[in-house]
Amino acid sequence: MSRVQTGLETLLQEYPQKIRGARLGVVCHPASVDAELRHALDLLAAAGAHIAAIFGPEHGARGEAQDMEGVEDIPLDPKLKAPVYSLYGATLESLAPRREQLQGLDALVIDLQDIGARYYTFIWTMALCLQAAGETGLRVLVCDRPNPLNGETTAGNLLQEEFRSFVGLHPLPSRHGLTPGEIARYLQRHRGVSCDLEVLPLRGWRRSMYFDETGLPWVYPSPNMPTLDTALVYPGMCLVEATALSEGRGTCKPFEIAGAPGVDPDALAAALARENLPGCRYRPLYFRPQFHKHAHQICAGVQLHVTDRHRFDAGLAGVAFLRCVKQTAPETFRWRQQPYEFVEAIPAIDLLAGDDQLRQGLEAGASLVELTAHWASERTAFEAIRRDVFLY
């Protein structure tokens, strides 16, 4: 199998003159590597660039922080002797680079592996970086990377403007079917984000490819995204974050496993089986998270097993899970009450769902068909915009 060439490799192999001798700011995380697992920072420095600033998204440039855990700046990277700025601190303002952090740079290189879901915050870190660069006149080089879930399939609904947050700053389906470079083009062409943007393209990537068909090594881009299987279920099972139920953080199978104390796993699995969802099955189980929700408590729930990824719809699976827990364990099911991603006034489920229809429908006892009836038409309306920004 021939392998895909990442945008980072395109930059280094085909356009090294764009960075040689330049003072670069680099937005990166642990998955910012080439096919030999060499990190972008080391490769850019070896190519003759001066790494003048390092920017880390949620979880930090080194990837050690858990979800929604503020990360502090590091005065000096011990290896590259550059300041490391956090783009996920304790405040909403910390999510974008400050003007003074960009001063003196010749270009900003963004190399972030996304996982193909609207809720995953790295694309929104990129969006805020593009906006900040535009305000300061800074050139931006986005090193494109594959969408692990392929570039053909979309799923879920479209984010509505009044529910914008850091888990959805601009309207996209929950499974968007775009690469980071294409999202950058979408922001520039359709969302008024103006900057001096160049996308370094992939070579050899086809829209039908899942990540395990690219020939590239999987490096988990965040602590709870250990495998492609995790990414496959995430566009639906991330909705569990908006409840008091465990989404499996603190286990070896985050988002594939979910439940809580007080759930009857057999009743839940049976209810989910009755939904007859394509491409998946549910297995009742018990688990004990080692951290996060219900840490060190015995939880009961299900494991979601994807049996045919070409037929599987993560959005349907996530909504079905919430509906069936609410149906079989109503005394256990509760919405998250704490602020979510720096927002207090809007429930977390509305921010993740991108509207309030899902929450209201679940509370009213709507069927799965009723809960998802509007999704396809919303995606159809967005498809012309999506195709306009295709690079592949």
Protein Blocks (a to p, Z undefined) as FASTA:
>chain_A
ZZdddfklmmmmmmmmmmgopacdddddfklccfkopafklmmmmnopacfbdcddehij
nopacehiacdddfbafklopacddfbdfbfklmpccfklmgoiabdcdddddehiaklm
klmmmmmmmmmmmmnopacdddddddfkbjkbggdjdddfklgcfkofbccdfblopafk
lmmmmmmmmnopacdddddddehiafklcfklnopacddfbfklmbfklmmmmmmmmmmm
mpcbdehiaiabehkagcdehiafklmmmmmmmnopghiacdddddddfehjhihiacdd
dddddfblklpcfklmmmmmmmmmmmmmmmlpccdfbdcehiakbcfklmmnopaklmmm
mmnopafklmmmmmmmmmmmmmmmmmmmpcZZ
